[in-house]
């Protein structure tokens, strides 16, 4: 018998859970009040190299989105509290990650409504693991293609930076003003996260390859950038003595 997801529905309160972090750039968030479905989906997609986070409802989803950059949301519609359609509309209006709706509501009006309010795809339960995987990959490809054509946006610790638009927003959606030099240093960090960057490499990124390597100049840029990124108290830029700087958070393409 072929394995499918969504063959049953249980309405009981569950707590937000997450899998151990994987060394992967693509992060999926599964939002479903059925713990069994969350676990099956997380296990299935995790086998294909995705880092998977889960949430039991829209409120937990918001908490996860504030804590972790997410590349795609798999969202159930029929949930206690705020339903999936309302959550989908809200995320889409904010310009959030692509959304794949999963629902037992498979009539044409239901599917059309889901797509019209912002979902990139709509899957009707029950559906096979292969169909879900193919849909996730298709949605991610579409977002990657759109990013390539339009902007280069990345996320870390709830922050969003768009290098094409030259914009940085904190986890509350507030615009943070950076100088050109600070923005160039941030770009060097975001494009090379979780590795030590020497001062001369950062200085070249900020001012060009012909700049003389005055170490203290880049220290000032990093210090100013660090202060602006400290609004939530998270450590973002770590100083590695005698080596350079280390960008601490995981970074994902949005």
C-alpha positions, 0 to 999 in steps of 0.5 A: 500500500502506497504511503500517503499523508493526511489520511486522518485528522486529529484535533488536539493541542500539541507543542511546537517541535523542531528537528536537530539543525542540519548543515543545510541552507534550505529550511522548511517549516511544517505547520499542522496541528496533527503531530503524526503528519508533522513527524511523517513529513519532517522525516520524509523531507529530512531524508532529502537534505532539508533542515525541517522545523515544525509548528502545531498552529499559526501562533507557533508558526509566527514564533518559529519564523521570528527565530529562524530564517525559513525558505518555505512553509508547508501549511495545513488549512484546517487548524484550531485558532487562526486557520491556514488560509488566514495565516497564508494571506497574512504571510503573503502580504508581508512578503514572506517565504513561499507557501505550499498549502496542504488540505483535505479541502480539494474542491476547485473553489478551495484550490483557487482561493488558496492560490489567489491569497498567496500560496504558490502551490495547493496539495490535496490530502492524501498525497504521496511523499514523492508528490510533496517532495516534487512540489517543494522543490518546484516552489523553491526553484520558482523562488530562486528564479525570482530572486535571481531576476529581481533581488538577492534577499537573505535572512538570519535570526529574523533579520532580512537583508536585500542586497539588490534593494540595499535594505535591511529590516530587523525581526519586527520589520523595522528598516535599519539604516546602514552606511555603504561601508557597513552594508558592504561588510554585512554582505561579505559576512552574509555571503560567507557565514559561519567562517572566519574572515580576515580583516584584509578580506573584509576591507577588500569587500568594503572598499575594493581590492586596491585599498591599503589594508589598515586593520583598524579601519575595518574594525570601526566598520565592524563595530558599528555594524555589530551595534546595529545588529544587537537589537535582540541581544543575539550574538551576530559577529564574533571577534576571533583574536589574531584571525578576524571575525566570525558571522555566527547565525545561519543564513538562508536565501529567502 
